[in-house]
Amino acid sequence: MIYIHQSSCISHQPTFTDIQLQELMPSAQNQLAAIEPKYTAIPPGQLRRMGRALRMGVGTSMQLLEKNVVDGILIATANGGIEDSITFLNQIIDFQEGRLTPTNFVQSTFNAIAGLTGMITHNHGYNATHVHRGLAFENALLDTTMLLLENPQHVYLVGGVDEISVRNYRMEALAGWYKKEELSNEDLYTSHTPGTLPGEGAAMFIVSNSEHQALARLKDLQMLHTTDVQLVQQQLLLFLEKNGVERSIDLFLTGENGDSRFQKFHDACEQLADADCSVARFKHAFGEFQTVSALAMWLAVRLFITQHLPAHFYKKKRAIKPLERILIYNNYQGLQHSFILLEKP
């Protein structure tokens, strides 16, 4: 069990400084690109050399680390700075393996975000990057939990970040993961066709074992790989029973993404929600990407503070009651599933 004290987020919605979620920002060209802020905490000389994923990851981290000292940095990502990697490979061809600039190569590696954040803040503690596709952020949370068991007095930065790469987008589209028809995110859940809309962003958290001034408590998390709907439903029921919350979830926050092929998983899990439990969705606001569950957790933490969720997030809004317990269910490409249980401290 870990406590979340602060959070930061960059997404397709205004979520970095002046947070505005009441009005849904529409998608453009079937993508939900992140709204990048002015990165005042990053040295300008380094900022101009950074790729998009690196800017978002370091930017959200630095917003928290300006006022916090941590004992370690744990970042989750599925693609790292893949656009910089492709740029470097193109340079090998263009310059015939001659005078290549190393910047694109160095900043495209998966551990660049965690590493550069540590260098800027002169942090010499634990520094790790988790790359597990749709379960990268959950594995980073698991690693953080184990670290806090070993080091109860420590404080850590943990988060997730991924970008929309032009070339990666084309490959994913060819594989059939994205909508073929032009579609607005406002109509994502009524499309009833295969595919979804890609997104990008970053979310970071300051966590520790201390309940003092905590915004939320991560009570438990679980991951599984399966294509069996009944197994997912069974594991969710066991997860709720293990934590003694079968009938006391206030909000079920589901990663429904408009892909008709995987709607059965969300429907099966939703059936386990109590009649008084509200159901909300988040991927019409943030898009689909491997570490989007980090942004879902950011949203859940914010809900404990504001106790208000704009109407466009709700699928089913039940009786109005204080949000004390939120369950996040995420599904990536019908194979990787995760449950994250959060409580108000």
TADA-V769563 format. One record per run of one state. SS is the DSSP state (H for helix, E for strand, L for the rest). FROM is the first residue (numbers start at 0). LEN is the number of residues. Records with the same first field share a line. If there is no record, write none. Layout:
SS: FROM-LEN, FROM-LEN
This chain:
L: 0-1, 10-3, 14-5, 20-7, 28-2, 32-11, 47-4, 65-6, 76-5, 94-8, 106-5, 120-5, 130-2, 150-4, 162-3, 174-3, 178-6, 190-2, 193-2, 196-1, 199-1, 208-7, 225-3, 242-8, 254-4, 259-3, 270-7, 281-1, 286-1, 288-3, 306-4, 316-8, 332-3, 343-2
E: 1-9, 13-1, 19-1, 27-1, 30-2, 71-5, 125-5, 154-8, 177-1, 192-1, 195-1, 197-2, 200-8, 215-10, 250-4, 258-1, 277-4, 287-1, 313-3, 324-8, 335-8
H: 43-4, 51-14, 81-13, 102-4, 111-9, 132-18, 165-9, 184-6, 228-14, 262-8, 282-4, 291-15, 310-3
